[in-house]
């Protein structure tokens, strides 16, 4: 029979140490009735909490349960509020799982309009995408990326078929046609010069002038036909380049005579014309067409066989230099013979520089880049016009130093040194630009 003092000691023993096992104080409240965060729809009502507290088992500190239940809501609310503070205000943004899909969306028009992956590759490269940036889209180069874009682009709706531009190939009939057209300007100039030489002293001045004008008109008409067909045809036209070309050709014929008179104190009368450069340049149209054709064909082959933009650019630059060198080799003998035929010294340096300038400007225009050629032609015109203007301005009091550079240049290389320097500097700058511009894939899909 237990003694009264043992019963009193058992009543004072905490419930946490009952049966020798520590008990979690929170275990007095069932899990199902623990309150949730304030404002949640699943928070248990207060009556259920009170009923659970009053239904506690005997001998487990029943008097302390209500106080413990009253403390739990405040503690849970505090924990929830701390969790809310730690939670970021906005979810972290993630990139697209398929970057090629976003690129296809940005260039949808290009992908739907393209008739081959090469067009897409050229368009992407024109928008600044390189092989290095193609790695962001999980591809080794722009060509591989363009192939996937072309394969993933849905078929266009039925409509008028767009014919794909035929790659330059061995079309014998077409080549014979534009070669014949390229020979017409030189033939017209040669016929006019021969007729004037044969009838010298026989025909009057008015008749000779009429023959000259007729021959010039025929040469211009043949030149226009030549530039509308074949490898020298520019898809976007020449723009203002034609006006600058007329100035440069006129200066090639009359410029040296004008400079000679201005430097010697004139002008004091009509200056002598030199038609040899005009004859040599028009005769060089056929070699220019063939050099442009060879460059275009070889560049297209490089574009088809290349797998990287750097590889294509490294292969096209030697082709451009070879085309220019081949044209110079064909141009120099023609200019030499034309100059000898008109009694010259056979050193047509200025005319050769002008021919190279014309060839590079037209080659860029053929590949859809007429602006650089126009700028180079305009710069050459400005330099040639500045030479006699500086000499005339140097006659004014106090402005003598303006004419000294022109006098020094003429004294060192003759009157032909001025157009040679103007056209040579413009041609050299245009060659540097063309070596960079024509090594891009986008320049050859428009040719």
PyMOL commands that set and color helices and strands:
alter all, ss='L'
color gray80, all
select helices_A, chain A and resi 4-12+15-20+25-28+31-33+46-54+62-86+99-106+108-113+117-126+131-137+142-152+172-198+205-228+230-232+241-263+276-283+285-305+309-341+349-366+370-393+401-413+416-437+441-443
alter helices_A, ss='H'
color red, helices_A
deselect
rebuild
show_as cartoon
